[in-house]
């Protein structure tokens, strides 16, 4: 598990306070929502890969995400090549 810390300027904090009651809770919800989307994308790609290649799918979300990395179905965004620009 990792912990992340962000720093807001006073102006950024004041701006956010006009839009939300609890900035920390909003940030946690935003990250949680994005992780659900990423997890769904990973498991869909893994399922397709496993079905195509007759590979047994791991049990449980964490195990499936690990399996997707192990099978090179996914990689960290920082390790992927940027799309070609015409």
C-alpha positions as CSV (number, residue, x, y, z in Angstrom):
1,X,0.0,0.0,0.0
2,X,1.3,3.5,-0.8
3,X,0.5,6.9,0.7
4,X,0.5,10.0,-1.4
5,X,0.5,13.6,-0.2
6,X,-0.5,16.6,-2.2
7,X,0.1,20.3,-1.5
8,X,-2.4,23.0,-2.3
9,X,-1.7,26.7,-2.3
10,X,-4.0,28.8,-0.2
11,X,-5.8,30.0,-3.3
12,X,-6.3,26.4,-4.5
13,X,-7.7,25.4,-1.1
14,X,-10.1,28.4,-1.0
15,X,-11.3,27.7,-4.5
16,X,-12.0,24.0,-3.7
17,X,-13.8,25.0,-0.5
18,X,-16.4,26.8,-2.6
19,X,-17.1,23.5,-4.5
20,X,-16.9,20.8,-1.8
21,X,-17.4,20.3,1.9
22,X,-14.4,18.0,2.5
23,X,-11.4,18.3,0.1
24,X,-9.7,15.2,1.4
25,X,-12.8,13.1,1.0
26,X,-13.3,14.4,-2.5
27,X,-9.7,13.5,-3.4
28,X,-10.1,10.0,-2.0
29,X,-13.4,9.5,-3.9
30,X,-11.8,10.7,-7.2
31,X,-8.9,8.3,-6.8
32,X,-11.2,5.4,-5.8
33,X,-13.4,6.0,-8.9
34,X,-10.4,6.1,-11.2
35,X,-9.0,2.9,-9.7
36,X,-12.3,1.2,-10.4
37,X,-12.2,2.3,-14.0
38,X,-8.5,1.2,-14.4
39,X,-9.2,-2.2,-12.7
40,X,-12.2,-2.8,-15.0
41,X,-10.1,-2.1,-18.0
42,X,-7.3,-4.3,-16.8
43,X,-9.6,-7.3,-16.0
44,X,-11.3,-7.0,-19.4
45,X,-8.0,-7.1,-21.2
46,X,-6.8,-9.9,-19.1
47,X,-10.0,-12.0,-19.7
48,X,-9.7,-11.5,-23.4
49,X,-6.0,-12.5,-23.3
50,X,-6.6,-15.6,-21.2
51,X,-9.6,-16.7,-23.3
52,X,-7.6,-16.2,-26.5
53,X,-4.5,-18.1,-25.2
54,X,-6.3,-20.7,-23.1
55,X,-4.8,-19.5,-19.8
56,X,-6.6,-20.0,-16.5
57,X,-7.7,-16.7,-15.0
58,X,-6.4,-15.9,-11.5
59,X,-9.0,-15.6,-8.7
60,X,-9.7,-12.2,-7.2
61,X,-9.1,-8.7,-8.4
62,X,-5.6,-8.2,-6.9
63,X,-4.5,-11.5,-8.3
64,X,-5.9,-10.7,-11.7
65,X,-4.1,-7.3,-11.8
66,X,-0.9,-9.1,-10.8
67,X,-1.5,-11.7,-13.5
68,X,-2.1,-9.0,-16.1
69,X,1.3,-7.5,-15.3
70,X,3.0,-10.9,-15.3
71,X,1.6,-11.8,-18.7
72,X,2.5,-8.3,-20.1
73,X,-1.1,-7.6,-20.8
74,X,-0.6,-4.2,-19.1
75,X,2.3,-2.1,-18.1
76,X,2.8,1.1,-16.2
77,X,1.9,4.2,-18.2
78,X,5.4,5.5,-17.4
79,X,6.9,2.5,-19.2
80,X,4.7,2.5,-22.3
81,X,5.7,4.2,-25.5
82,X,3.8,7.4,-26.4
83,X,1.5,7.1,-29.4
84,X,3.0,8.1,-32.8
85,X,2.3,11.6,-33.9
86,X,1.7,12.1,-37.6
